[in-house]
Amino acid sequence: MAQDEKLTRYRESIDNIDAALVFMLAERFKITQAVGEYKATTKLPPADPGREERQIARLRQLAKDANLDPDFTEKFLRFIIDEVIRHHERIRDGAA
């Protein structure tokens, strides 16, 4: 196999994984949208620091088990959590 063909196959795999990540994030945000609506109607706060801490610890361990940098994993998860909280605040404030 020529070098360019090998690189093309690697890149095709990366593209497939990226597409799967986008669809998984879309599904996750559909669910967190429902959570935000539930929290708003039940007057629960948009953020749950205890849950966030447990999730980060759990996913850091999963990252270690998968030979992925736990610090990177935490930064990635923190970005997602912060975005979810922002959405929950908008729902709570009626700006959904």
Distance bins in CASP14 RR format, pairs under 12 A and 6 or more apart:
PFRMAT RR
TARGET T0000
AUTHOR 0000-0000-0000
RMODE 2
METHOD distances of the structure
MODEL  1
1 7 0 0 0 0 0 1 0 0 0 0 0
1 8 0 0 0 0 1 0 0 0 0 0 0
1 9 0 0 0 0 1 0 0 0 0 0 0
1 10 0 0 0 0 0 1 0 0 0 0 0
2 8 0 0 0 0 1 0 0 0 0 0 0
2 9 0 0 0 0 0 1 0 0 0 0 0
3 9 0 0 0 0 0 1 0 0 0 0 0
3 10 0 0 0 0 0 1 0 0 0 0 0
4 10 0 0 0 0 0 1 0 0 0 0 0
4 11 0 0 0 0 0 1 0 0 0 0 0
5 11 0 0 0 0 0 1 0 0 0 0 0
5 12 0 0 0 0 0 1 0 0 0 0 0
6 12 0 0 0 0 0 1 0 0 0 0 0
6 13 0 0 0 0 0 1 0 0 0 0 0
7 13 0 0 0 0 0 1 0 0 0 0 0
7 14 0 0 0 0 0 1 0 0 0 0 0
8 14 0 0 0 0 0 1 0 0 0 0 0
8 15 0 0 0 0 0 1 0 0 0 0 0
9 15 0 0 0 0 0 1 0 0 0 0 0
9 16 0 0 0 0 0 1 0 0 0 0 0
10 16 0 0 0 0 0 1 0 0 0 0 0
10 17 0 0 0 0 0 1 0 0 0 0 0
11 17 0 0 0 0 0 1 0 0 0 0 0
11 18 0 0 0 0 0 1 0 0 0 0 0
12 18 0 0 0 0 0 1 0 0 0 0 0
12 19 0 0 0 0 0 1 0 0 0 0 0
13 19 0 0 0 0 0 1 0 0 0 0 0
13 20 0 0 0 0 0 1 0 0 0 0 0
14 20 0 0 0 0 0 1 0 0 0 0 0
14 21 0 0 0 0 0 1 0 0 0 0 0
15 21 0 0 0 0 0 1 0 0 0 0 0
15 22 0 0 0 0 0 1 0 0 0 0 0
16 22 0 0 0 0 0 1 0 0 0 0 0
16 23 0 0 0 0 0 1 0 0 0 0 0
17 23 0 0 0 0 0 1 0 0 0 0 0
17 24 0 0 0 0 0 1 0 0 0 0 0
18 24 0 0 0 0 0 1 0 0 0 0 0
18 25 0 0 0 0 0 1 0 0 0 0 0
19 25 0 0 0 0 0 1 0 0 0 0 0
19 26 0 0 0 0 0 1 0 0 0 0 0
20 26 0 0 0 0 0 1 0 0 0 0 0
20 27 0 0 0 0 0 1 0 0 0 0 0
21 27 0 0 0 0 0 1 0 0 0 0 0
21 28 0 0 0 0 0 1 0 0 0 0 0
21 76 0 0 0 0 0 1 0 0 0 0 0
21 80 0 0 0 0 0 1 0 0 0 0 0
22 28 0 0 0 0 0 1 0 0 0 0 0
22 29 0 0 0 0 0 1 0 0 0 0 0
23 29 0 0 0 0 0 1 0 0 0 0 0
23 30 0 0 0 0 0 1 0 0 0 0 0
24 30 0 0 0 0 0 1 0 0 0 0 0
24 31 0 0 0 0 0 1 0 0 0 0 0
24 80 0 0 0 0 0 1 0 0 0 0 0
25 31 0 0 0 0 0 1 0 0 0 0 0
25 32 0 0 0 0 0 1 0 0 0 0 0
25 76 0 0 0 0 0 1 0 0 0 0 0
25 77 0 0 0 0 0 1 0 0 0 0 0
25 79 0 0 0 0 0 1 0 0 0 0 0
25 80 1 0 0 1 0 0 0 0 0 0 0
25 83 0 0 0 0 1 0 0 0 0 0 0
25 84 0 0 0 0 0 1 0 0 0 0 0
26 32 0 0 0 0 0 1 0 0 0 0 0
26 33 0 0 0 0 0 1 0 0 0 0 0
27 33 0 0 0 0 0 1 0 0 0 0 0
27 34 0 0 0 0 0 1 0 0 0 0 0
28 34 0 0 0 0 0 1 0 0 0 0 0
28 35 0 0 0 0 0 1 0 0 0 0 0
28 77 0 0 0 0 0 1 0 0 0 0 0
28 80 1 0 0 1 0 0 0 0 0 0 0
28 81 0 0 0 0 0 1 0 0 0 0 0
28 83 0 0 0 0 0 1 0 0 0 0 0
28 84 0 0 0 0 1 0 0 0 0 0 0
28 87 0 0 0 0 0 1 0 0 0 0 0
29 35 0 0 0 0 0 1 0 0 0 0 0
29 36 0 0 0 0 0 1 0 0 0 0 0
29 80 0 0 0 0 1 0 0 0 0 0 0
29 81 0 0 0 0 0 1 0 0 0 0 0
29 83 0 0 0 0 1 0 0 0 0 0 0
29 84 1 0 0 1 0 0 0 0 0 0 0
29 86 0 0 0 0 0 1 0 0 0 0 0
29 87 1 0 0 1 0 0 0 0 0 0 0
29 88 0 0 0 0 0 1 0 0 0 0 0
30 36 0 0 0 0 0 1 0 0 0 0 0
30 37 0 0 0 0 0 1 0 0 0 0 0
30 84 0 0 0 0 0 1 0 0 0 0 0
30 87 0 0 0 0 0 1 0 0 0 0 0
31 37 0 0 0 0 0 1 0 0 0 0 0
31 38 0 0 0 0 0 1 0 0 0 0 0
31 84 0 0 0 0 1 0 0 0 0 0 0
31 87 0 0 0 0 0 1 0 0 0 0 0
32 38 0 0 0 0 0 1 0 0 0 0 0
32 39 0 0 0 0 1 0 0 0 0 0 0
32 46 0 0 0 0 0 1 0 0 0 0 0
32 48 0 0 0 0 0 1 0 0 0 0 0
32 51 0 0 0 0 0 1 0 0 0 0 0
32 80 0 0 0 0 1 0 0 0 0 0 0
32 81 0 0 0 0 1 0 0 0 0 0 0
32 82 0 0 0 0 0 1 0 0 0 0 0
32 83 0 0 0 0 1 0 0 0 0 0 0
32 84 1 0 1 0 0 0 0 0 0 0 0
32 85 0 0 0 0 1 0 0 0 0 0 0
32 86 0 0 0 0 0 1 0 0 0 0 0
32 87 1 0 0 1 0 0 0 0 0 0 0
32 88 1 0 0 1 0 0 0 0 0 0 0
32 91 0 0 0 0 0 1 0 0 0 0 0
33 39 0 0 0 0 0 1 0 0 0 0 0
33 40 0 0 0 0 0 1 0 0 0 0 0
33 83 0 0 0 0 0 1 0 0 0 0 0
33 84 0 0 0 0 1 0 0 0 0 0 0
33 87 1 0 0 1 0 0 0 0 0 0 0
33 88 0 0 0 0 1 0 0 0 0 0 0
33 90 0 0 0 0 0 1 0 0 0 0 0
33 91 1 0 0 1 0 0 0 0 0 0 0
33 96 0 0 0 0 1 0 0 0 0 0 0
34 40 0 0 0 0 0 1 0 0 0 0 0
34 41 0 0 0 0 0 1 0 0 0 0 0
34 84 0 0 0 0 0 1 0 0 0 0 0
34 87 0 0 0 0 0 1 0 0 0 0 0
34 88 0 0 0 0 0 1 0 0 0 0 0
34 91 0 0 0 0 0 1 0 0 0 0 0
34 96 0 0 0 0 0 1 0 0 0 0 0
35 41 0 0 0 0 0 1 0 0 0 0 0
35 42 0 0 0 0 0 1 0 0 0 0 0
35 44 0 0 0 0 1 0 0 0 0 0 0
35 45 0 0 0 0 0 1 0 0 0 0 0
35 46 0 0 0 0 1 0 0 0 0 0 0
35 47 0 0 0 0 0 1 0 0 0 0 0
35 48 0 0 0 0 1 0 0 0 0 0 0
35 51 0 0 0 0 0 1 0 0 0 0 0
35 81 0 0 0 0 0 1 0 0 0 0 0
35 84 1 0 0 1 0 0 0 0 0 0 0
35 85 0 0 0 0 0 1 0 0 0 0 0
35 87 0 0 0 0 1 0 0 0 0 0 0
35 88 1 0 0 1 0 0 0 0 0 0 0
35 91 0 0 0 0 1 0 0 0 0 0 0
35 92 0 0 0 0 0 1 0 0 0 0 0
36 42 0 0 0 0 1 0 0 0 0 0 0
36 43 0 0 0 0 0 1 0 0 0 0 0
36 44 0 0 0 0 1 0 0 0 0 0 0
36 45 0 0 0 0 0 1 0 0 0 0 0
36 46 1 0 0 1 0 0 0 0 0 0 0
36 47 0 0 0 0 0 1 0 0 0 0 0
36 48 0 0 0 0 0 1 0 0 0 0 0
36 84 0 0 0 0 1 0 0 0 0 0 0
36 85 0 0 0 0 1 0 0 0 0 0 0
36 86 0 0 0 0 0 1 0 0 0 0 0
36 87 1 0 0 1 0 0 0 0 0 0 0
36 88 1 0 1 0 0 0 0 0 0 0 0
36 89 0 0 0 0 1 0 0 0 0 0 0
36 90 0 0 0 0 1 0 0 0 0 0 0
36 91 1 0 1 0 0 0 0 0 0 0 0
36 92 1 0 0 1 0 0 0 0 0 0 0
36 93 0 0 0 0 0 1 0 0 0 0 0
36 94 0 0 0 0 0 1 0 0 0 0 0
36 96 0 0 0 0 1 0 0 0 0 0 0
37 44 0 0 0 0 0 1 0 0 0 0 0
37 46 0 0 0 0 0 1 0 0 0 0 0
37 87 0 0 0 0 0 1 0 0 0 0 0
37 88 0 0 0 0 1 0 0 0 0 0 0
37 90 0 0 0 0 0 1 0 0 0 0 0
37 91 1 0 1 0 0 0 0 0 0 0 0
37 92 0 0 0 0 1 0 0 0 0 0 0
37 94 0 0 0 0 0 1 0 0 0 0 0
37 96 1 0 0 1 0 0 0 0 0 0 0
38 44 1 0 0 1 0 0 0 0 0 0 0
38 46 0 0 0 0 0 1 0 0 0 0 0
38 88 0 0 0 0 1 0 0 0 0 0 0
38 91 0 0 0 0 1 0 0 0 0 0 0
38 92 0 0 0 0 0 1 0 0 0 0 0
39 45 1 0 0 1 0 0 0 0 0 0 0
39 46 1 0 0 1 0 0 0 0 0 0 0
39 47 0 0 0 0 1 0 0 0 0 0 0
39 48 0 0 0 0 1 0 0 0 0 0 0
39 51 0 0 0 0 0 1 0 0 0 0 0
39 84 0 0 0 0 0 1 0 0 0 0 0
39 85 0 0 0 0 0 1 0 0 0 0 0
39 87 0 0 0 0 0 1 0 0 0 0 0
39 88 1 0 1 0 0 0 0 0 0 0 0
39 89 0 0 0 0 1 0 0 0 0 0 0
39 90 0 0 0 0 0 1 0 0 0 0 0
39 91 1 0 0 1 0 0 0 0 0 0 0
39 92 1 0 0 1 0 0 0 0 0 0 0
39 96 0 0 0 0 0 1 0 0 0 0 0
40 46 0 0 0 0 1 0 0 0 0 0 0
40 87 0 0 0 0 0 1 0 0 0 0 0
40 88 1 0 0 1 0 0 0 0 0 0 0
40 89 0 0 0 0 1 0 0 0 0 0 0
40 90 0 0 0 0 1 0 0 0 0 0 0
40 91 1 0 1 0 0 0 0 0 0 0 0
40 92 1 0 1 0 0 0 0 0 0 0 0
40 93 0 0 0 0 1 0 0 0 0 0 0
40 94 1 0 0 1 0 0 0 0 0 0 0
40 95 0 0 0 0 0 1 0 0 0 0 0
40 96 0 0 0 0 1 0 0 0 0 0 0
41 88 0 0 0 0 0 1 0 0 0 0 0
41 91 0 0 0 0 1 0 0 0 0 0 0
41 92 0 0 0 0 1 0 0 0 0 0 0
41 94 0 0 0 0 0 1 0 0 0 0 0
41 96 0 0 0 0 0 1 0 0 0 0 0
42 91 0 0 0 0 0 1 0 0 0 0 0
42 92 0 0 0 0 0 1 0 0 0 0 0
43 92 0 0 0 0 1 0 0 0 0 0 0
44 51 0 0 0 0 0 1 0 0 0 0 0
44 88 0 0 0 0 1 0 0 0 0 0 0
44 91 0 0 0 0 0 1 0 0 0 0 0
44 92 0 0 0 0 1 0 0 0 0 0 0
45 51 0 0 0 0 0 1 0 0 0 0 0
45 52 0 0 0 0 0 1 0 0 0 0 0
45 85 0 0 0 0 1 0 0 0 0 0 0
45 88 0 0 0 0 1 0 0 0 0 0 0
45 89 0 0 0 0 1 0 0 0 0 0 0
45 92 0 0 0 0 1 0 0 0 0 0 0
46 52 0 0 0 0 0 1 0 0 0 0 0
46 81 0 0 0 0 0 1 0 0 0 0 0
46 82 0 0 0 0 0 1 0 0 0 0 0
46 83 0 0 0 0 0 1 0 0 0 0 0
46 84 0 0 0 0 1 0 0 0 0 0 0
46 85 1 0 1 0 0 0 0 0 0 0 0
46 86 0 0 0 0 1 0 0 0 0 0 0
46 87 0 0 0 0 1 0 0 0 0 0 0
46 88 1 1 0 0 0 0 0 0 0 0 0
46 89 1 0 1 0 0 0 0 0 0 0 0
46 90 0 0 0 0 1 0 0 0 0 0 0
46 91 1 0 0 1 0 0 0 0 0 0 0
46 92 1 0 1 0 0 0 0 0 0 0 0
46 93 0 0 0 0 1 0 0 0 0 0 0
46 94 0 0 0 0 0 1 0 0 0 0 0
46 96 0 0 0 0 0 1 0 0 0 0 0
47 53 0 0 0 0 0 1 0 0 0 0 0
47 81 0 0 0 0 1 0 0 0 0 0 0
47 82 0 0 0 0 1 0 0 0 0 0 0
47 83 0 0 0 0 0 1 0 0 0 0 0
47 84 0 0 0 0 1 0 0 0 0 0 0
47 85 1 0 1 0 0 0 0 0 0 0 0
47 86 0 0 0 0 1 0 0 0 0 0 0
47 87 0 0 0 0 0 1 0 0 0 0 0
47 88 1 0 0 1 0 0 0 0 0 0 0
47 89 0 0 0 0 1 0 0 0 0 0 0
47 92 0 0 0 0 0 1 0 0 0 0 0
48 54 0 0 0 0 1 0 0 0 0 0 0
48 55 0 0 0 0 1 0 0 0 0 0 0
48 81 0 0 0 0 1 0 0 0 0 0 0
48 84 0 0 0 0 0 1 0 0 0 0 0
48 85 0 0 0 0 1 0 0 0 0 0 0
48 88 0 0 0 0 1 0 0 0 0 0 0
49 55 0 0 0 0 0 1 0 0 0 0 0
49 56 0 0 0 0 0 1 0 0 0 0 0
49 81 0 0 0 0 1 0 0 0 0 0 0
49 85 0 0 0 0 0 1 0 0 0 0 0
50 56 0 0 0 0 1 0 0 0 0 0 0
50 57 0 0 0 0 0 1 0 0 0 0 0
50 58 0 0 0 0 0 1 0 0 0 0 0
50 81 0 0 0 0 0 1 0 0 0 0 0
51 57 0 0 0 0 0 1 0 0 0 0 0
51 58 0 0 0 0 0 1 0 0 0 0 0
51 77 0 0 0 0 0 1 0 0 0 0 0
51 81 0 0 0 0 1 0 0 0 0 0 0
51 84 0 0 0 0 0 1 0 0 0 0 0
51 85 0 0 0 0 0 1 0 0 0 0 0
52 58 0 0 0 0 0 1 0 0 0 0 0
52 59 0 0 0 0 0 1 0 0 0 0 0
52 74 0 0 0 0 0 1 0 0 0 0 0
52 77 0 0 0 0 1 0 0 0 0 0 0
52 78 0 0 0 0 1 0 0 0 0 0 0
52 80 0 0 0 0 0 1 0 0 0 0 0
52 81 1 0 1 0 0 0 0 0 0 0 0
52 82 0 0 0 0 1 0 0 0 0 0 0
52 84 0 0 0 0 1 0 0 0 0 0 0
52 85 0 0 0 0 1 0 0 0 0 0 0
53 59 0 0 0 0 0 1 0 0 0 0 0
53 60 0 0 0 0 0 1 0 0 0 0 0
53 74 0 0 0 0 0 1 0 0 0 0 0
53 77 0 0 0 0 0 1 0 0 0 0 0
53 78 0 0 0 0 0 1 0 0 0 0 0
53 81 0 0 0 0 0 1 0 0 0 0 0
54 60 0 0 0 0 0 1 0 0 0 0 0
54 61 0 0 0 0 0 1 0 0 0 0 0
54 77 0 0 0 0 0 1 0 0 0 0 0
54 81 0 0 0 0 0 1 0 0 0 0 0
55 61 0 0 0 0 0 1 0 0 0 0 0
55 62 0 0 0 0 0 1 0 0 0 0 0
55 73 0 0 0 0 0 1 0 0 0 0 0
55 74 0 0 0 0 1 0 0 0 0 0 0
55 76 0 0 0 0 0 1 0 0 0 0 0
55 77 1 0 0 1 0 0 0 0 0 0 0
55 78 0 0 0 0 1 0 0 0 0 0 0
55 80 0 0 0 0 1 0 0 0 0 0 0
55 81 1 0 0 1 0 0 0 0 0 0 0
55 84 0 0 0 0 0 1 0 0 0 0 0
56 62 0 0 0 0 0 1 0 0 0 0 0
56 63 0 0 0 0 0 1 0 0 0 0 0
56 70 0 0 0 0 1 0 0 0 0 0 0
56 71 0 0 0 0 0 1 0 0 0 0 0
56 73 0 0 0 0 1 0 0 0 0 0 0
56 74 1 0 1 0 0 0 0 0 0 0 0
56 75 0 0 0 0 0 1 0 0 0 0 0
56 76 0 0 0 0 0 1 0 0 0 0 0
56 77 1 0 1 0 0 0 0 0 0 0 0
56 78 1 0 0 1 0 0 0 0 0 0 0
56 79 0 0 0 0 0 1 0 0 0 0 0
56 80 0 0 0 0 0 1 0 0 0 0 0
56 81 0 0 0 0 1 0 0 0 0 0 0
57 63 0 0 0 0 0 1 0 0 0 0 0
57 64 0 0 0 0 0 1 0 0 0 0 0
57 70 0 0 0 0 1 0 0 0 0 0 0
57 73 0 0 0 0 0 1 0 0 0 0 0
57 74 0 0 0 0 1 0 0 0 0 0 0
57 77 0 0 0 0 0 1 0 0 0 0 0
58 64 0 0 0 0 0 1 0 0 0 0 0
58 65 0 0 0 0 0 1 0 0 0 0 0
58 70 0 0 0 0 0 1 0 0 0 0 0
58 73 0 0 0 0 0 1 0 0 0 0 0
58 74 0 0 0 0 0 1 0 0 0 0 0
58 77 0 0 0 0 1 0 0 0 0 0 0
59 65 0 0 0 0 0 1 0 0 0 0 0
59 66 0 0 0 0 0 1 0 0 0 0 0
59 68 0 0 0 0 1 0 0 0 0 0 0
59 69 0 0 0 0 0 1 0 0 0 0 0
59 70 0 0 0 0 1 0 0 0 0 0 0
59 71 0 0 0 0 0 1 0 0 0 0 0
59 72 0 0 0 0 0 1 0 0 0 0 0
59 73 1 0 1 0 0 0 0 0 0 0 0
59 74 1 0 0 1 0 0 0 0 0 0 0
59 75 0 0 0 0 0 1 0 0 0 0 0
59 76 0 0 0 0 1 0 0 0 0 0 0
59 77 1 0 1 0 0 0 0 0 0 0 0
59 78 0 0 0 0 0 1 0 0 0 0 0
59 80 0 0 0 0 0 1 0 0 0 0 0
59 81 0 0 0 0 0 1 0 0 0 0 0
60 66 0 0 0 0 0 1 0 0 0 0 0
60 68 0 0 0 0 1 0 0 0 0 0 0
60 69 0 0 0 0 1 0 0 0 0 0 0
60 70 1 0 1 0 0 0 0 0 0 0 0
60 71 0 0 0 0 1 0 0 0 0 0 0
60 72 0 0 0 0 0 1 0 0 0 0 0
60 73 1 0 0 1 0 0 0 0 0 0 0
60 74 1 0 1 0 0 0 0 0 0 0 0
60 75 0 0 0 0 0 1 0 0 0 0 0
60 76 0 0 0 0 0 1 0 0 0 0 0
60 77 0 0 0 0 1 0 0 0 0 0 0
60 78 0 0 0 0 0 1 0 0 0 0 0
61 68 0 0 0 0 0 1 0 0 0 0 0
61 70 1 0 0 1 0 0 0 0 0 0 0
61 73 0 0 0 0 1 0 0 0 0 0 0
61 74 0 0 0 0 0 1 0 0 0 0 0
62 68 0 0 0 0 1 0 0 0 0 0 0
62 70 0 0 0 0 1 0 0 0 0 0 0
62 73 1 0 0 1 0 0 0 0 0 0 0
62 74 0 0 0 0 0 1 0 0 0 0 0
62 76 0 0 0 0 0 1 0 0 0 0 0
62 77 0 0 0 0 0 1 0 0 0 0 0
63 69 1 0 0 1 0 0 0 0 0 0 0
63 70 1 0 1 0 0 0 0 0 0 0 0
63 71 0 0 0 0 1 0 0 0 0 0 0
63 72 1 0 0 1 0 0 0 0 0 0 0
63 73 1 1 0 0 0 0 0 0 0 0 0
63 74 1 0 0 1 0 0 0 0 0 0 0
63 75 0 0 0 0 0 1 0 0 0 0 0
63 76 0 0 0 0 1 0 0 0 0 0 0
63 77 0 0 0 0 1 0 0 0 0 0 0
64 70 1 0 1 0 0 0 0 0 0 0 0
64 71 0 0 0 0 0 1 0 0 0 0 0
64 72 0 0 0 0 0 1 0 0 0 0 0
64 73 0 0 0 0 1 0 0 0 0 0 0
64 74 0 0 0 0 0 1 0 0 0 0 0
65 73 0 0 0 0 0 1 0 0 0 0 0
66 72 0 0 0 0 0 1 0 0 0 0 0
66 73 0 0 0 0 1 0 0 0 0 0 0
67 73 0 0 0 0 0 1 0 0 0 0 0
68 74 0 0 0 0 0 1 0 0 0 0 0
68 75 0 0 0 0 0 1 0 0 0 0 0
68 76 0 0 0 0 1 0 0 0 0 0 0
68 77 0 0 0 0 0 1 0 0 0 0 0
69 75 0 0 0 0 1 0 0 0 0 0 0
69 76 0 0 0 0 1 0 0 0 0 0 0
70 76 0 0 0 0 0 1 0 0 0 0 0
70 77 0 0 0 0 0 1 0 0 0 0 0
71 77 0 0 0 0 0 1 0 0 0 0 0
71 78 0 0 0 0 0 1 0 0 0 0 0
72 78 0 0 0 0 0 1 0 0 0 0 0
72 79 0 0 0 0 0 1 0 0 0 0 0
73 79 0 0 0 0 0 1 0 0 0 0 0
73 80 0 0 0 0 0 1 0 0 0 0 0
74 80 0 0 0 0 0 1 0 0 0 0 0
74 81 0 0 0 0 1 0 0 0 0 0 0
75 81 0 0 0 0 0 1 0 0 0 0 0
75 82 0 0 0 0 0 1 0 0 0 0 0
76 82 0 0 0 0 0 1 0 0 0 0 0
76 83 0 0 0 0 0 1 0 0 0 0 0
77 83 0 0 0 0 0 1 0 0 0 0 0
77 84 0 0 0 0 0 1 0 0 0 0 0
78 84 0 0 0 0 0 1 0 0 0 0 0
78 85 0 0 0 0 0 1 0 0 0 0 0
79 85 0 0 0 0 0 1 0 0 0 0 0
79 86 0 0 0 0 0 1 0 0 0 0 0
80 86 0 0 0 0 0 1 0 0 0 0 0
80 87 0 0 0 0 0 1 0 0 0 0 0
81 87 0 0 0 0 0 1 0 0 0 0 0
81 88 0 0 0 0 0 1 0 0 0 0 0
82 88 0 0 0 0 0 1 0 0 0 0 0
82 89 0 0 0 0 0 1 0 0 0 0 0
83 89 0 0 0 0 0 1 0 0 0 0 0
83 90 0 0 0 0 0 1 0 0 0 0 0
84 90 0 0 0 0 0 1 0 0 0 0 0
84 91 0 0 0 0 0 1 0 0 0 0 0
85 91 0 0 0 0 0 1 0 0 0 0 0
85 92 0 0 0 0 0 1 0 0 0 0 0
86 92 0 0 0 0 0 1 0 0 0 0 0
86 93 0 0 0 0 0 1 0 0 0 0 0
86 95 0 0 0 0 0 1 0 0 0 0 0
86 96 0 0 0 0 0 1 0 0 0 0 0
87 93 0 0 0 0 0 1 0 0 0 0 0
87 94 0 0 0 0 0 1 0 0 0 0 0
87 95 0 0 0 0 1 0 0 0 0 0 0
87 96 1 0 0 1 0 0 0 0 0 0 0
88 94 0 0 0 0 0 1 0 0 0 0 0
88 95 0 0 0 0 0 1 0 0 0 0 0
88 96 0 0 0 0 1 0 0 0 0 0 0
89 95 0 0 0 0 1 0 0 0 0 0 0
89 96 0 0 0 0 1 0 0 0 0 0 0
90 96 1 0 1 0 0 0 0 0 0 0 0
END
